[in-house]
């Protein structure tokens, strides 16, 4: 069918032109702000040839089209509707108005962490490669570096490149957070670097020897010279204060002298309140979260792992999984390892396995193509195509993946698997896991995939679900 005709069908399926407030697109999806999403005819929409799935998230109704083709479809959409081309920022602003406070809070965190995710994932992968060279029992009984000393230079270089993102994490978060809150992102970088200045005692060292800390004496007030290396929560709150302080000063100080006064005063005010109030309070809160997560898994690791593993995919649907990126980064900064992320990987594997099972079960050629590409994507860490394009459509694969991920999560938690970094949440995830846990982690990965595939096949033969496949 002609592309223009298919775009007309998409418009009708989402409720017609009168139901569309604005529209934009990303790499793979048409993104609509609709007046009433209840009027969308999902079944008719997904019968259209170019449509590979649809879902609603963060106040936007998104239609999966695919890379390349989505640009042509959007151009045809604008031509057909006469709508003004909307930027992603305009769409975000419009979608924010449709979110409740909790969703808005989660979205703020997502908007802060997602831009720095490539640096974090790249660091995790490189750390994994260095682990292959530096740990014994992988290729030889001894580490590769002992067997082949000539590799020591490249290993050291990889280690420096990989550790930089985590060593300077507050600077990355400061840049992204200040930008999100409407301030100068360069000042956010400087703020992050201030919090990890080598002249400050690292927080980990302060926890061991608090009596060695030095103080600033300012007007009789003793302020501890403590750094916040690897911390996430302190820089988030400080970034908000910095952005609002800069905005206030920019309004009050004349334009001709802003360059002289705004940035210095902003950094000085933010720095003072960070070291006196924000830092100590948020550090206490951050440690409370870390200790709470660790304590929960200490009480009953199996139950905690099963519940968390099963709930990861529903959290992805709501967007609340972004909260755990901050928690994982906080754990790595405070403890040197993360325990939640290894469990989250089980959900990605389960979603990919469910989509793969649908590829073999379903007779619809279009859905077969969507399912196999979604399975590959999920096993490389991007689960949205599998979740929204395949598994939620039939429901039973989604349920099967939750069960598979839950059982695998219980195994991971029971074994106390730890990740030294955050990498790709799929098959390559083992590179971020400490090597002593590889055996049990491979077992858990296989468990998530196997249970999900078996249950998806079993569920597909049940009368309650069988009709869904026959209707395709």
N, C-alpha and C positions, 0 to 999 in steps of 0.2 A: 504494500500500500504506500502511496505517496506520503512523504514526511509531513507535509503541510496538513494533509487529511488526518494523520495520526495525532498531530498537535491539537487540531480541533477537537478530536475525541478526548484528549487529555483534559482540555478546558471544560468540556461538558461533564466529564467524570468527576472533576473536583468541584462541581457545583455551578459551572458557568462563569462568564465574565463578571457578573454582578457579585459573585462570592469571592473574587480575587482582589485583595487589597494591594498587594505588590508581589513581585517575583524576582528572583535572581538565580544564579546557579553556581555550583562548585565544580570540582573536577569530574564528578560522576553523576550529580543529582540536580534536578530542578527543585528550587526551594520556594514554596509559596507561603505567604501570609494570608490566611483565609478568614473571612468573617465568621463562618460557621463550619467547622470540620465535620459536623454530623451529617452534612449534606453530601459528603464525598461518597461516591459509589465505588468502593474498593474493588469489587469483583469485575465491574466493567472496565475500570482503570487498568487492571493487571491482565486483561485480555488483549490489550493493545500491544502490537508486536514489539515496539521499541522499549516498552516498560518492563523492567526486570524486577520490580518490587516497589513498595511504598511504605512509609511509616511517618509517624508524627513524633517530633522531639523538640524540646526547648521552644515551644510556641510556633514551630514551623512544620508545614506538611511537605514532606520530601518525596520526590518521585525519582527512583533510580533509573537512569537511562544508560549510562556508561561513558567512559572517556572518549573525547573526540566528538561523538555524536551529540552529546549534551549541548555543545556550543551551537550546533546547527539547529537543534530543537529549540533552544532558547531564542535564537534569532527569529525563528519562525513564530514563536510564541509572542514576541514583542510586536512583530509585524501584524499578526492576526488580531491581537487584543488592543493594540494602540497604547499599551501601557508604557510608561517611562521606564527606561532601564534603571534598576535600583542597584546600588552598591551593597556589598556584604555588610557594611557598617549600618546602612539604613535598614536593612532587613533585621539585623541584630537588635537595633533600637526598637523596631516595631514588634518584634517577637518578645522582647523583654516586658512589654506592657501586658502580655497575656500570661505571664508567669506569676505564681504565688511566691511569697517571700523565701521559702526554702529552696525552690527552684532557682530563684534569682541568685541566692547565695552560692549554690552549687555551680551555677553558670559562671559566676565571677571567678571561682577557683579554677574552673576548666579553662577560661580565657587567659588565666595567668600561667597555668602549667603547660598547656598544649604547645605554645610557641617555643618553650625550652625543651620539649620532649625529644626532638632530634639529637640535641647535645647529650642528654642523659642516656638515651638508647645507644648512641654511638659509643659513649664511654663504657657502657655495660658490655657491648660486643667486644671492644678492644681489651677490656679486662679479662673477658673469657678467653680470648686468644692468648693473652699472656699467661693465664692459668695453664693452658696446654703446654707451654714451654717450661714453666717454673715448678710444676707439681710432679711428684713421682708416681709411677704405677699406671700412667696413661699409655705411653708408647714403649717405655722401658721401665725396668724396676727403679732406676734412678731418674731424676728430672732430665728432660732433654738438654737443659743448659749444662749439666755435668757431663753428659755423653758427647755433646757438640758445643764446646765452650765458645766457638766462633759466633754462636747465636746470642751471646750475652748482650752485645751492643744493641741489636734490634729489639730484644726483650726489654731492655732498660728504656729505650725510646718509646716503645708501645706503652709501657707502664706510666711514663710521664704524661704522654698525650691522653691516656685513658683516665688518669686520676685527676686531671685538671678540672674537669666539669664538676666533680664532687668537691674538690678542694675549694673551688671558688663558687660553690652553689649559691650562697647569699647574693653574689653579684648578679648571677643569672636571674634569680627570682626578683631581685630589686629592679632590674631593667624591665622585666615583663610586668611586674605589679604596678610600678609607678606609671608606666605607659597606660595600663588599664585604668588607673585611677585618675588619669588626666594630667599628669605632671611630666616633667622633662625626664625621659628614660635614662639619659646620661647621668643625671644626678642619682638615679636609682642604682646605677652601676657603682658610682662612687660610694653611696651609702652602704651597699653590700660589701665593698672592699674595706670600708672603715670597720665594719663588724668583724672582719677576719684579719685585721692589721697584726703583723707579727709582734708588735710591741705589747699586745694584749695577751693575757694568760688564756690559753685554750680552755674551753669549758670542761673538756674531759680531764685536763690536769687539775683544774679547780675542784672537781668532784673528788679527786684523790687527795690533794693537799691544799685545802682551803686556807690554811694558815700562811701559805706562801704568797698569797695574792697581794698586790700593791694597790694603792688608792690615790685618787685625785682628791685634794682638799679644796673645795670650792665654797667660799663663804661659810666655812665651818662644817660643810657637808662632805662626808667621806663617800666617794663613789668608787666602787671596785672596778679595776681595769680587767674586765673579763671579756673574752671574745666569744663569738657565736658561730664557730666553724661547723659547717655541715647542718646548721639549723634552718628550719623553714618558717616556723610560726613567728619568731621575733621579726624577721625581715618583712613578712607580710604586713604586720601592724605598723611597723616603722615606715614602710613605703606609703601606706595610706596617709599617715601623718605628714610625710614629706610632700606628697602631692597636694594635699589641702593647704599646707603652709605656703607652698610656692604660689598656689592660686590666690590666696589671701594677700600675700605681699605684692604680687603682680598688679592687683587692683589698687593697692594703697600707695605704692611707690611710683613716682613719675617715670614715664618711659625713658627719658634721657639718662637716668641714673640706675635703671633696673639692672643693667649688666654688672654694675659695681656692687649692688647691695642684695639683690634677690637671692642669687645662688649661695653666697656665703652665709647670709642670715638663715636661709632654709636649712642648710646642712648643719649649722651650729645649733639651731633650735631643735631640729629632729635628733641630732646626735645626743644632746643633753637629755632630752626626755627618754631616748632609747636606753641610755646607760643607767638612768636613775629609776625609771618606772617600767617602760615597755619591756626591756630586756629581761630583768629579773622576774616579772610577773608571767610573761609568756614562756620563759624557760621553765618555770615551775609547771605551767599548764602543759607544755610540750612533754616534759618528763612524766606528768600524770597520764597523758595519753599513751605514751610508750610503755610505761609500767602497767597500765590497765590492759593493753593488748597482750603483753607478755603474760600477765597474771591470768587472764582469761584462758589462754592456751595452756597454762600450767595446771589449772584446775581440772580441766578435762580436754586434753589435746585432740582426741578423736572426735568427740562431739562438736567441739569448736571448729575443727577442720571440715567436718561434714557439712555443718550449717553454712559456714562461710563459702565453701566451694560451691554449694548448691545455689546460693543467693547471688553470686557474682553476676551471672547472666541477667537476672531480673534487674540488678542494679545498673547494668549497662543500658537496659531499655529506658530506665528513668534518668540516666545521666549521672547518677550519684556515685558511680565507680570512680569518678575523678577525685573524690574526696580521699581515696586510698592511695593515690599517687603521692600526695603530701604526707600521709602517714608513713608510707614506705620510705620516702626520702628522709623523714624525721628519724625513723628507726636506724637507717644506715648511718646518719650523722651522729646519733647518740650511742648506738650499740656496735656499729661496724657491720651490721647485717640486717636483712629484712626477712620476716617469716610469712608475711601476708602475700607478697608478690609470687612466691613459688606456688601458692595455692591458686591464685588468680589465673595462672597459666593453664591449669586444668580445665577451666571453663572455656578458654579459647580452643583447646584441643577437642573438647566435647562438642562445641558448636560446629567445628570443621568436620568432625566425624558424622554428626547428624546430617549435615548437608551432603556429605559423600554417600551416605546410605540412601538418601532421597534420589541421588543421581542414578543408583541402580534400581530403586523401587519404582520411581515415577516413569510413566510412559510418554508424557508430554515432552516433545523434543526441545521446546523453548525452555522449560523448567530444568531439563537435564543440563543444558548449557549454563544456566544461572547457577545451578547447584554445584557443578564441578569447579567453576571459577570461584564461587563463594567458599568452598571447602579449602581450596589452595590459599585464598586470602586469609581465612581464619587461622590456618596453620602457620601463616607468616605474621600473625599478630593483629590483623584487622578483622574483627568479628562482625561488624555491622552488616555487611552484605549477606552473611549466613543467617544472622538473627532475623533481620527485617525482610530480606528477600526470599528466604526459604523457610526457616524453622518456625517462626511465629505464624507464618501463613497456614501451616498444617497443624500447629500446636503440639502434636505428639513428639516430633523430633526435638522440640525445645524442652519438653518435659524429660525426655530420655537423656538429653545432654546435661540437664541439671542433676539428674541422679548419678550419671557417670562422673561428673565433676565433683559431686559431693563425696562419693566413695573414694575417689582419688585424693581429694582434699584431706580426708581422714587419714589416709596412708602418709601423706606428706607431713601432716601435723604430728602424727604419732612418732614418726622418725625424726622429728625436729629439724627438718631440712631448712637450710639457711642460704640466702642469696647475698653475695657481696656487692651486687649492683643490680640495676634494673636494665634488662635488655629487651629483646623481641619476645613478646608474649605468645609464643607458638613453639614449633619444633626446635628452633635454635635456642630456646630458653635455657637449656642445660649449661650453656657456656657461662651463664651468670651464677650458676650454683657452685658452691664449694665442692671440690672434686670428691671429697670423702662421702658425699651424699649422692653421687651420680647413680650408683647401682639402684638404690631404692627410688630415686627420682625417675629413672627410666621405667621402673616397674609401675609407678603411679601414672606416668604418661600413657603407657600401654593400657592400663586399667581404664582410664578415662575414655580412650578411643574405643576399646573393645566393648565395654559395657554399653556405651552410647549406641554403637552400631547394632549390637544384638537387640537392645530394647527398642530401637527405632523399627527394626524389621518385625519384631513381635507385635508392637503397637499397630503397625500398618495392617496387620492381618485381623485386628479386632474390628468388629462391626461398627463400633462407635466412630472409628477413624477411617475405615476402609472406604466409605462413601466419598470422603474428601478427595482421595486419589482418583476415584472413578469419575468425579465431576470435572477433573482437569481436561 
